[in-house]
Amino acid sequence: MLKGKRVVIVGAGFAGLHCAQVLSNNPNFSVTLIDRNDYQQFQPLLYQVATGALSTQNAAFNLRMLFEYSANVEVKTSTIVSVDLETKTATGETGDRYEADYLVLAAGSEVNFFNTKGALQMSYPLYSLRDAERLRSRIYSLLEAADLKHSSAVSQSMSIVVIGGGPTGIETAGAIADLLRLTPHNLYPNVDLSAVSVSLIDSSHALLKPFTVQSQEYAKRVLEERGVNVRLSKRVKQVRKDSVLLDDETSLDATLVIWAGGLEAATLSRAVGIGTGKGGRIDVDGDLTVRAHPNVYALGDFANCRDHDGAMLPQLASVAQQAGRHCAKNIMAHTNGEDRTPFKYVDKGILAMVGRNAGIAEVGPSHFPLNGPFAFAAWLGVHASLLTSFRANLESLVEWTWDYAREIPMNPINDQVDEMGATV
């Protein structure tokens, strides 16, 4: 039985995990970390899992093992379906209940199809580990099927459409373009990979909205140089079995549709009992507490958090990590009778990967742009350092180095996540 002030954290993403890690060092708290999976997934690397460049175990980490030596932290695998803010109680779908002195809501996000007809049924989203594995299986099954048919017409008719021009969309499109152009001919001798078409569609006039114009133009230029058909200011009206219909009534052939069109707060946000803001997220005060509920916090993709100027902070892993740590510090301060402090995000910059030797790094709060091989290396280094375990740090660097040295994407890995959610 854990002792001390009870802290219940709903969600083990970047925000919830980092909050739990800070509190794990304080024996005055008993922490219950709840997630629908028994692992934490590293979402920025899911596109590499989907394209076979990285193995599953280096993008997902067993939660119980992460807190193996933390006596005051217990991990529960449960899908929380309702929350009582007054009693600070979370209830799971099987009736399991968790009462707290401090309740932290960090349930994350889920795919937002924006009511696009057919998108749910016909497209492949890329926002979870299972999404990545499902997409990887689909990509390679298409290549295998084309190779068996011994016909160039098959590859010429194969078309991949990525919907969404944010980081997930451009990174996925770039990785697929690299896979098609760098895979040796002898791996799929009966498939003309250069004939496979890749298109990227976004409703905005530019890719990567949070980035500078220089970075946006660089991303578009690199993708087009690598064979990606970039179509901007186009909204997808319908996803069909073998095509996508655009808002100008034109259509694109689509053997495979990948949805990277956006996120909204997890379904739990609609069962909290208060109104939600932009993206279905919960609005929070400067100290990250839910308004009128001083012992309830909301973090990460589950919350709308503003900086000192009142501007909405972006839904980034770095924001979630810093918010999780700050939340833990505020909980400890409040317990000690001290004032809670407003959250101040330290903007170190933003990164995106367009493809091999083509990264985007915007450094510091002014977002000074750096593009090309240096930014590519910076992306690899930063993301390796953010991985949850030292083993993953090392193994990911080894995989990337080996992949780069061979100058081809890695073949698909057969590791899977079983129905119980354990990585093997």
C-alpha positions as CSV (number, residue, x, y, z in Angstrom):
1,M,0.0,0.0,0.0
2,L,1.5,3.3,-1.1
3,K,1.7,6.1,1.5
4,G,1.7,9.9,1.3
5,K,-0.4,12.4,-0.7
6,R,-2.2,10.6,-3.5
7,V,-1.5,11.7,-7.0
8,V,-3.4,10.1,-9.8
9,I,-2.0,10.7,-13.3
10,V,-4.3,9.8,-16.2
11,G,-2.1,9.2,-19.3
12,A,1.5,8.1,-19.7
13,G,2.5,10.3,-22.7
14,F,5.2,12.9,-22.5
15,A,3.4,15.1,-19.9
16,G,2.1,12.4,-17.6
17,L,5.3,10.4,-17.7
18,H,7.6,13.3,-16.8
19,C,5.2,14.4,-14.0
20,A,5.4,10.9,-12.5
21,Q,9.2,10.7,-12.9
22,V,9.7,13.9,-10.9
23,L,7.3,12.8,-8.2
24,S,8.9,9.4,-8.0
25,N,11.9,11.0,-6.3
26,N,9.7,12.3,-3.4
27,P,8.6,9.7,-0.8
28,N,5.9,12.1,0.5
29,F,3.7,11.2,-2.5
30,S,2.0,8.0,-3.7
31,V,1.7,8.1,-7.5
32,T,-0.7,6.1,-9.6
33,L,0.0,6.3,-13.3
34,I,-2.8,5.1,-15.5
35,D,-2.7,4.4,-19.2
36,R,-4.8,2.3,-21.7
37,N,-1.5,0.7,-22.7
38,D,1.2,-0.8,-20.6
39,Y,3.8,1.1,-22.6
40,Q,4.7,4.6,-23.4
41,Q,5.0,5.3,-27.1
42,F,7.4,7.8,-28.6
43,Q,5.1,9.4,-31.1
44,P,7.7,11.5,-33.1
45,L,9.3,8.2,-34.2
46,L,6.2,6.4,-35.3
47,Y,6.7,7.2,-39.0
48,Q,10.0,5.5,-38.8
49,V,8.4,2.4,-37.4
50,A,5.8,2.6,-40.1
51,T,8.4,2.7,-42.9
52,G,10.7,0.0,-41.4
53,A,13.5,2.4,-40.4
54,L,13.2,1.7,-36.7
55,S,12.2,-1.3,-34.7
56,T,9.2,-1.2,-32.4
57,Q,11.0,-1.7,-29.1
58,N,12.9,1.6,-29.7
59,A,9.7,3.6,-29.9
60,A,7.7,2.0,-27.0
61,F,8.8,1.4,-23.4
62,N,7.2,-0.8,-20.8
63,L,5.8,1.5,-18.1
64,R,6.3,-1.0,-15.2
65,M,9.9,-1.4,-16.1
66,L,10.5,2.3,-16.3
67,F,9.3,2.6,-12.6
68,E,10.8,-0.7,-11.5
69,Y,12.9,1.0,-8.8
70,S,10.3,3.7,-7.8
71,A,8.7,2.4,-4.6
72,N,6.1,5.2,-4.5
73,V,4.8,4.7,-8.1
74,E,2.3,2.1,-9.2
75,V,1.3,1.6,-12.9
76,K,-2.3,0.6,-13.8
77,T,-3.4,-0.4,-17.3
78,S,-7.0,0.9,-17.7
79,T,-9.1,3.0,-20.0
80,I,-10.4,5.9,-18.0
81,V,-13.9,6.8,-19.2
82,S,-15.1,9.4,-16.7
83,V,-13.7,11.9,-14.2
84,D,-15.3,13.6,-11.2
85,L,-13.5,16.9,-10.7
86,E,-15.1,17.6,-7.3
87,T,-14.0,14.4,-5.7
88,K,-10.8,14.1,-7.9
89,T,-11.8,10.6,-8.9
90,A,-11.1,8.8,-12.2
91,T,-13.2,5.8,-13.2
92,G,-12.1,3.1,-15.7
93,E,-14.4,1.2,-18.2
94,T,-14.4,-1.9,-16.0
95,G,-15.5,0.1,-13.0
96,D,-12.1,0.6,-11.4
97,R,-11.9,3.8,-9.4
98,Y,-8.9,6.0,-8.4
99,E,-9.4,8.7,-5.8
100,A,-6.7,11.4,-5.4
101,D,-5.6,14.4,-3.5
102,Y,-4.2,15.7,-6.8
103,L,-5.6,14.6,-10.1
104,V,-3.5,15.1,-13.3
105,L,-5.3,14.8,-16.6
106,A,-2.8,14.0,-19.4
107,A,-4.8,11.6,-21.5
108,G,-3.3,12.9,-24.8
109,S,-5.0,13.0,-28.1
110,E,-6.6,11.0,-30.8
111,V,-6.9,11.3,-34.6
112,N,-9.3,14.0,-35.9
113,F,-10.8,13.1,-39.3
114,F,-12.7,16.4,-39.4
115,N,-15.8,14.5,-40.5
116,T,-14.2,13.7,-43.8
117,K,-16.3,11.1,-45.5
118,G,-14.7,7.7,-45.7
119,A,-11.5,8.7,-43.9
120,L,-12.2,6.6,-40.8
121,Q,-12.9,3.5,-42.9
122,M,-10.4,3.9,-45.8
123,S,-7.3,5.7,-44.5
124,Y,-4.4,4.7,-42.3
125,P,-3.8,7.1,-39.4
126,L,-0.4,7.4,-37.9
127,Y,-0.8,8.5,-34.3
128,S,-0.2,5.3,-32.2
129,L,2.2,2.3,-32.2
130,R,-0.5,0.0,-33.5
131,D,-1.2,2.6,-36.3
132,A,2.5,2.4,-37.2
133,E,2.6,-1.4,-37.3
134,R,-0.6,-1.6,-39.3
135,L,0.7,0.9,-41.8
136,R,4.1,-0.8,-42.1
137,S,2.4,-4.1,-42.8
138,R,0.2,-2.5,-45.5
139,I,3.2,-0.8,-47.2
140,Y,5.2,-3.9,-47.4
141,S,2.3,-6.2,-48.3
142,L,1.6,-3.9,-51.3
143,L,5.3,-4.2,-52.4
144,E,5.2,-8.0,-52.0
145,A,1.9,-8.3,-53.9
146,A,3.4,-6.2,-56.8
147,D,6.5,-8.3,-56.9
148,L,4.5,-11.5,-57.2
149,K,2.5,-10.2,-60.1
150,H,5.7,-9.7,-62.3
151,S,4.1,-6.7,-64.0
152,S,5.5,-3.1,-64.3
153,A,1.9,-2.0,-64.8
154,V,1.2,-2.9,-61.1
155,S,3.9,-0.5,-59.8
156,Q,2.9,2.2,-62.2
157,S,-0.7,2.0,-60.9
158,M,0.4,2.0,-57.2
159,S,-0.2,5.4,-55.7
160,I,0.3,6.6,-52.1
161,V,-1.5,9.7,-50.8
162,V,-0.5,11.4,-47.5
163,I,-3.1,13.8,-46.2
164,G,-1.7,16.5,-43.9
165,G,1.2,18.9,-44.3
166,G,2.3,19.1,-40.7
167,P,5.5,17.3,-39.3
168,T,3.8,13.9,-39.3
169,G,2.7,14.3,-42.9
170,I,6.0,15.6,-44.4
171,E,8.1,13.2,-42.4
172,T,6.0,10.2,-43.5
173,A,6.0,11.4,-47.2
174,G,9.7,12.0,-47.1
175,A,10.4,8.6,-45.5
176,I,8.3,6.8,-48.1
177,A,10.0,8.7,-50.9
178,D,13.4,7.6,-49.5
179,L,12.3,4.0,-49.2
180,L,11.2,4.0,-52.9
181,R,14.3,5.6,-54.3
182,L,16.9,3.9,-52.1
183,T,15.7,0.3,-51.8
184,P,18.0,-1.9,-54.0
185,H,16.4,-3.4,-57.1
186,N,17.2,-6.9,-56.0
187,L,14.9,-6.7,-53.0
188,Y,11.8,-6.3,-55.2
189,P,13.2,-7.3,-58.6
190,N,9.7,-7.3,-60.3
191,V,8.7,-3.9,-59.0
192,D,9.6,-0.6,-60.6
193,L,9.7,1.5,-57.4
194,S,10.4,4.6,-59.3
195,A,7.0,4.3,-60.9
196,V,5.1,4.4,-57.6
197,S,3.6,7.8,-57.1
198,V,3.5,9.7,-53.7
199,S,1.3,12.7,-53.2
200,L,1.0,15.0,-50.2
201,I,-2.2,17.1,-49.8
202,D,-2.8,19.9,-47.3
203,S,-5.6,22.5,-47.1
204,S,-3.2,25.3,-46.2
205,H,-1.2,27.4,-48.6
206,A,2.1,26.1,-47.0
207,L,3.6,23.1,-45.3
208,L,4.6,23.1,-41.6
209,K,2.5,26.0,-40.3
210,P,4.6,26.6,-37.1
211,F,7.8,27.0,-39.1
212,T,9.3,30.0,-40.9
213,V,8.7,30.6,-44.6
214,Q,12.2,29.6,-45.4
215,S,11.7,26.2,-43.8
216,Q,8.3,25.7,-45.4
217,E,9.8,26.4,-48.9
218,Y,12.7,24.1,-48.2
219,A,10.5,21.2,-47.2
220,K,8.3,21.6,-50.3
221,R,11.4,21.8,-52.6
222,V,13.0,18.7,-51.1
223,L,9.9,16.6,-51.2
224,E,9.3,17.6,-54.9
225,E,12.9,16.9,-55.8
226,R,12.4,13.4,-54.4
227,G,9.3,12.7,-56.4
228,V,6.5,13.7,-54.0
229,N,3.6,15.5,-55.7
230,V,2.8,18.3,-53.2
231,R,-0.7,19.8,-53.5
232,L,-1.5,22.7,-51.3
233,S,-4.7,24.7,-50.7
234,K,-6.6,21.5,-51.4
235,R,-9.0,19.9,-49.0
236,V,-9.9,16.3,-49.1
237,K,-13.6,15.9,-49.4
238,Q,-13.9,12.1,-49.4
239,V,-11.6,9.1,-49.1
240,R,-12.7,6.3,-51.4
241,K,-11.5,2.7,-51.8
242,D,-9.1,3.5,-54.5
243,S,-9.0,7.3,-54.7
244,V,-9.5,10.6,-52.8
245,L,-11.9,13.3,-53.9
246,L,-10.8,16.9,-53.4
247,D,-12.9,20.0,-52.8
248,D,-12.5,21.1,-56.4
249,E,-14.2,17.8,-57.4
250,T,-11.0,16.5,-58.9
251,S,-9.7,13.1,-57.7
252,L,-6.4,11.3,-57.2
253,D,-5.9,7.6,-57.5
254,A,-4.9,6.1,-54.2
255,T,-3.8,2.6,-53.5
256,L,-3.0,3.6,-49.9
257,V,-4.2,6.7,-48.1
258,I,-2.3,7.8,-45.0
259,W,-4.1,10.3,-42.7
260,A,-1.9,12.8,-40.9
261,G,-4.5,15.5,-41.0
262,G,-4.7,16.5,-37.3
263,L,-5.5,15.6,-33.7
264,E,-8.0,16.4,-31.1
265,A,-8.1,15.8,-27.4
266,A,-8.8,12.2,-26.3
267,T,-12.4,11.3,-25.9
268,L,-12.1,11.6,-22.1
269,S,-12.2,15.4,-22.4
270,R,-15.9,15.1,-23.2
271,A,-16.5,13.2,-20.0
272,V,-14.9,15.6,-17.6
273,G,-18.0,17.6,-17.0
274,I,-16.8,21.1,-18.2
275,G,-16.7,22.9,-21.5
276,T,-13.7,22.4,-23.7
277,G,-11.8,24.8,-25.9
278,K,-9.9,24.6,-29.1
279,G,-9.3,21.0,-30.3
280,G,-11.6,19.7,-27.7
281,R,-8.9,20.4,-25.1
282,I,-9.4,21.7,-21.5
283,D,-8.4,25.3,-20.9
284,V,-6.1,25.7,-17.9
285,D,-4.8,28.6,-15.8
286,G,-1.2,29.7,-15.8
287,D,-0.2,27.2,-13.2
288,L,-1.7,24.4,-15.3
289,T,-4.7,23.8,-12.9
290,V,-8.2,23.4,-14.3
291,R,-10.2,26.5,-13.6
292,A,-12.2,26.4,-10.4
293,H,-10.5,23.1,-9.5
294,P,-7.2,24.0,-7.8
295,N,-6.1,20.4,-7.2
296,V,-6.8,19.2,-10.7
297,Y,-4.3,19.7,-13.5
298,A,-4.5,19.2,-17.3
299,L,-1.4,18.8,-19.4
300,G,0.0,18.1,-22.9
301,D,-2.3,17.4,-25.8
302,F,-5.2,17.3,-23.4
303,A,-4.9,20.9,-22.4
304,N,-4.9,24.4,-23.9
305,C,-2.0,26.2,-22.2
306,R,-0.9,29.8,-22.9
307,D,2.4,31.5,-22.6
308,H,3.0,34.8,-20.6
309,D,1.7,36.8,-23.6
310,G,-1.5,34.9,-23.8
311,A,-0.6,33.0,-27.0
312,M,-1.6,29.4,-27.2
313,L,1.4,27.0,-26.8
314,P,1.8,24.4,-29.6
315,Q,1.0,20.7,-29.1
316,L,4.7,19.7,-29.0
317,A,6.5,17.0,-27.1
318,S,8.8,19.6,-25.6
319,V,5.9,21.6,-24.2
320,A,4.3,18.4,-22.7
321,Q,7.6,17.4,-21.1
322,Q,8.2,20.7,-19.5
323,A,4.6,21.0,-18.4
324,G,4.7,17.6,-16.7
325,R,7.8,18.5,-14.7
326,H,6.3,21.9,-13.8
327,C,3.1,20.3,-12.7
328,A,5.0,18.0,-10.3
329,K,6.9,20.9,-8.9
330,N,3.6,22.8,-8.3
331,I,2.1,19.8,-6.6
332,M,5.1,19.6,-4.2
333,A,5.1,23.3,-3.6
334,H,1.3,23.3,-2.7
335,T,1.8,20.4,-0.4
336,N,4.5,22.4,1.4
337,G,2.3,25.4,1.8
338,E,4.1,27.4,-0.9
339,D,2.7,29.3,-3.8
340,R,2.3,27.6,-7.2
341,T,4.1,29.3,-10.0
342,P,2.9,29.9,-13.6
343,F,4.3,27.6,-16.3
344,K,6.9,29.3,-18.5
345,Y,7.8,27.3,-21.6
346,V,11.4,27.5,-22.6
347,D,11.4,27.4,-26.4
348,K,14.6,25.8,-27.5
349,G,13.3,25.5,-31.1
350,I,11.5,23.1,-33.3
351,L,12.7,20.2,-35.6
352,A,11.3,18.3,-38.5
353,M,12.7,15.6,-40.8
354,V,12.1,15.8,-44.5
355,G,14.2,12.8,-45.5
356,R,17.8,11.5,-45.7
357,N,20.2,14.4,-45.2
358,A,17.3,16.8,-45.3
359,G,16.3,18.1,-41.9
360,I,14.8,21.4,-40.6
361,A,16.0,22.9,-37.3
362,E,14.7,26.2,-36.1
363,V,16.9,27.2,-33.1
364,G,15.9,29.1,-30.0
365,P,12.8,31.2,-29.3
366,S,13.5,33.3,-32.4
367,H,13.4,30.1,-34.5
368,F,16.6,30.8,-36.5
369,P,16.3,28.4,-39.4
370,L,18.9,25.8,-40.3
371,N,18.2,23.3,-43.1
372,G,20.0,20.4,-44.6
373,P,22.5,17.7,-43.4
374,F,23.3,19.6,-40.2
375,A,19.6,19.8,-39.2
376,F,19.2,16.2,-40.2
377,A,22.0,15.2,-37.7
378,A,20.5,17.5,-35.1
379,W,17.1,15.9,-35.4
380,L,18.7,12.4,-34.9
381,G,20.7,13.6,-31.9
382,V,17.8,15.4,-30.2
383,H,15.3,12.6,-30.6
384,A,17.8,10.0,-29.5
385,S,18.4,12.0,-26.3
386,L,14.7,12.3,-25.6
387,L,14.1,8.5,-25.7
388,T,13.0,7.1,-22.4
389,S,15.8,4.6,-21.8
390,F,19.5,4.5,-22.4
391,R,19.2,1.2,-24.2
392,A,16.8,2.8,-26.7
393,N,19.2,5.8,-27.0
394,L,22.0,3.4,-28.0
395,E,20.0,1.0,-30.1
396,S,18.3,3.8,-32.1
397,L,21.7,5.4,-32.9
398,V,23.0,2.1,-34.0
399,E,20.0,1.5,-36.2
400,W,20.2,4.9,-37.7
401,T,24.0,4.7,-38.3
402,W,23.7,1.2,-39.9
403,D,20.8,2.4,-42.0
404,Y,22.7,5.5,-43.1
405,A,25.9,3.5,-43.9
406,R,24.0,1.1,-46.1
407,E,22.2,4.0,-47.8
408,I,18.9,2.1,-47.8
409,P,15.9,1.9,-45.5
410,M,15.9,-1.1,-43.2
411,N,13.7,-4.0,-44.0
412,P,10.6,-4.4,-41.9
413,I,11.1,-5.9,-38.4
414,N,8.8,-8.7,-37.2
415,D,8.5,-7.4,-33.7
416,Q,4.9,-6.7,-32.7
417,V,2.8,-5.4,-29.8
418,D,0.5,-8.2,-28.7
419,E,-3.2,-7.8,-27.7
420,M,-2.2,-7.1,-24.1
421,G,0.1,-4.3,-25.2
422,A,3.4,-5.8,-24.1
423,T,6.4,-5.2,-26.4
424,V,8.3,-8.3,-27.6
